[in-house]
Each structure stands twice: as structure tokens, then as C-alpha cells.
Amino acid sequence: MSWEWDVIIEHFPRLLQGAWLTLELVLLSGFAGLMLAIPLALMRVSHRPWLKAIPFGYIFFFRGTPLLIQIFLVYYGASQFEIIKNSALWPILREPYWCAIITFAMHTAAYIAEILRGAIQSIPKGEIEAARALGMSYPLMLRRIILPRAFGIMMPAYGNEVILMLKGSALASTITLLDLTGMARTIIARTYTPLEVFLAAGVIYLIISALIIFLFRYLEKRFNHHQHWPNEKPKDLDPQH
Amino acid sequence: MELQGFGHLLISGAWITIQLAICSLFVGLLFGILGATAKLSSSKIAQAIGNGYTLFVRGMPELLLVLTIYFGSSAVLMAIASIFGYDEYIELSPFIAGVIALSIAFGAYATEVFRGAIQEIPKGQREAAMALGMTRFQTFRRITLPQVWRIALPGLGNLFLVLLKDTALVSVIGLNELMRQTSVAVGNTKEPFTFYFAAAMVYLFMTSISMAGLYFLERYANRGYHGARA
């Protein structure tokens, strides 16, 4: 067995090109997933049973089936229906790029919704009562109290979810996209050096996840600014705990 | 849902998926225990190996791991075999490669679960065992491990659900499990939505059964602890 550094060095720019597409997929689908997760989580904490049932079914489906099957359902499954083929959606659903983003967004939304639900439910009750006592309407309370607090609480768990999504994005290579994994596979098909190229791709993934971890440490500090006092975190300040 | 006689194909695929998941679970648990032991050991080298293992595997996509093991193992195996004078072509079967890849991935996360569980056991128990003259291995087998299961069960249960879904990735290297059999049916019938949806329902059924099983396992494991833990 010989280890060929030349192959890695020669094809490194192409791997970076793939890494860029991976980042694009994760960022776009992550943002869209977050937007989709907010209404899902809010419905999930509602007290009306019929309103709770919709996100429950959605989350059950997307968390209980493999991401690979979801991506195939969107990419290959959509072409089964003539209505979709004739509709204005077809130019989008024909593209593997948009199929990947749509699937990843819907997939990650199910997980984020559960995280967000946990965060909303762990906001101290007193804060919401206080907001109500001040006469805030529900939308105002949502904007000023519930969502900002929930984002602060969910940040660490959300960071983990983004890293899982980064790893899941490798599945884009199964629908012909040249993301980091897809690019590695095409390089290997030509050079036949699987260990070298896959390992190089693995290291790039590792670096991206390290960057994500640092980004979320920073975001956590930003969102929970009130808890990080310059000298010392005051203890037992909240009578609810 | 009309499956046009391909139902048995999906069922045979589901059976392979179950075998793959169970095999990977057992090997993965072994990796997890070994990893946790390495991380908690006093040897700096063992700690470095344990940390490197979890860091690298948890930061790498499972699909990439499956591909690396399947396509990379030949080169490694043939290099080892040639030392012993065997120069024929060697290749791992997709099933074996799948078990290795999935159990390595499962083991990395299980390492963290086991580590947390071992650390949760009061130190006094280990000291008591030592005072009774048990060796370190005896202490681990008789005192620590039986209790670790109970604490680690919820975490391991979640990991098993992840593992069950990750088995779909092994279809990429050509194992005839549920996902690949579904693709075969799709190729014949040209009805992708119907079949992928049917397969999704089978996965959903398998995860639901596992969740119910885990619920009962957890209840069984905690049978002596009603109200004992706040």
C-alpha cells in the first residue's frame, strides 16, 4: 500500500469547491429549516389538540424515516405526478440542488421544532406572566419575550443539530450533486485512491464542524448576554429556579 | 397502495436491514465500552486514542465512513495479507463493510453515553469493591457495568434509532437492504413515489416498534428505582 500525497495536493482545489457547495447547502437549508420550525414549534406548544396534531405527524414522519428516503421521495418521487410536472414548480423540483435544499430544510425543521419546543417550555413561567401583566398581546410577547429567550436557551442544542445537518448534507451526493462527498467520489473514480481522498474530505468536514462549534459558542454568548456578567454570574437571581 | 407484486422484495430487504442494525448494535456497543474505558483510563495514550476516535468519527458524515470502509478496506487488507505472502485480490462484502462502518459510528456516540454513565456511579462503590479485594476488572464487571446499563439506556436507545435509519446508507455500496430493494422496484415499475413512500412506512414501523421496545426495557431496568431518584 502506498500513500499518495500528490493526489490530495493536486485535487485539493476541487475538494474545496465541493466544500463550498456543502456549506451553501447547510446554510440555506438551515435558515429555511429554522423559519419552518418556528410555526411548527408554536403549534406544538398550543393547547388545542387539533393544532398540536399537525406538527406531531410531521415531526413523527421526518424523525422516523431515513434522510436518504426523504431526499429520494422529493427528487425521484415528484416526477411520478403529471400535475407537478405541468406546474410552475417543476423547474425547481427538476433541479437536484433545490431538491436537496428543500429536503434538508424540511428534515432539519422537524428536529429544530422539537428543540425549540423544549426551549419554549423551559422559559420560566414568571417571565411570560410578567409580559401578560404588562398587557402585551401574543404577537408582541412572541417577538419580545418568547422567541428571544427560546433562541438563547436552544443555542447549544441547535449547534449540534447544524453539525448533524452538515453530516447529513453528504447525502446530496446520491442525487448527483458535487458536494464535498460527491466531489471526493468523482476524484476517486478517476484516480482510484479511496483512502487518501476520503480521508482528506473527512478532515475538511472536521474543520467545518469545528468552525460551526466556534460560531455557536459566540452566538450563545450573544443571545445570553444578560447571563454573562463581566465578573461573575449572579446565582439564585431567578426565584423560579 | 398498489405494490404490483414487489411487496415480498421490500420485506426481504427489511429483513436484511434488521440483521444489519442488530449486528452493528452489538459490535457498536463493544466499541462504545472500549472507547469509554480508553477515555476514562489514567493512561495518556489511551485517552488520546479515545478522544481522537470520537472527535474524528463524530465530525465525519456516516456516508463518507461507509464509503471509506468499503472502498478503502481492500487496499489495507491486501497490504496486510501481502506481509503474510497472500497476493490475491481481497474485498469486504457490503454487509461486513456496513456493519464495520455503522458500528464505528455508533461506537463513537456510545462512548460519550457510557462515559457519562460510568461517571455517574458514586465513587464510593468502586472504593468499597476495592476494599473487598476485587481486581479492577472484577469491579468493572460486577459493580460498574450492571449499573451502567440502566443509566445509559435512554441515550443508547436514541442512538439505536439513529443507527436504524443510517442502515439506509449501506444501500449506496450495494447491499440488498430495504432502501436498495425499493430502488430495484422503482426501476421496474417507474413509480418512485409509491415505493419510496411504502419503504418510508416500513422504516416508520420499525422505529415505532423499537421505541415501544425501548420504553419497556427502560421500565424493566428501572424497576427497583420508583421514586428513589428525584
Interface residues (C-beta under 8 A of the other chain):
Chain A: M1 F60 F61 G64 T65 P66 L67 L68 I69 Q70 F72 L73 Y76 G77 A78 S79 Q80 F81 I163 L166 K167 G168 S169 A170 L171 S173 T174 T181 A184 R185 I188 P194 L195 F198 L199 A201 G202 Y205 L206 S209 A210
Chain B: L55 F56 G59 M60 P61 E62 L63 L64 L67 T68 F71 G72 A75 V76 M78 A79 K165 D166 T167 A168 L169 S171 V172 M179 T182 S183 V186 K190 E191 P192 F193 T194 Y196 F197 A199 A200 Y203 L204 T207 S208
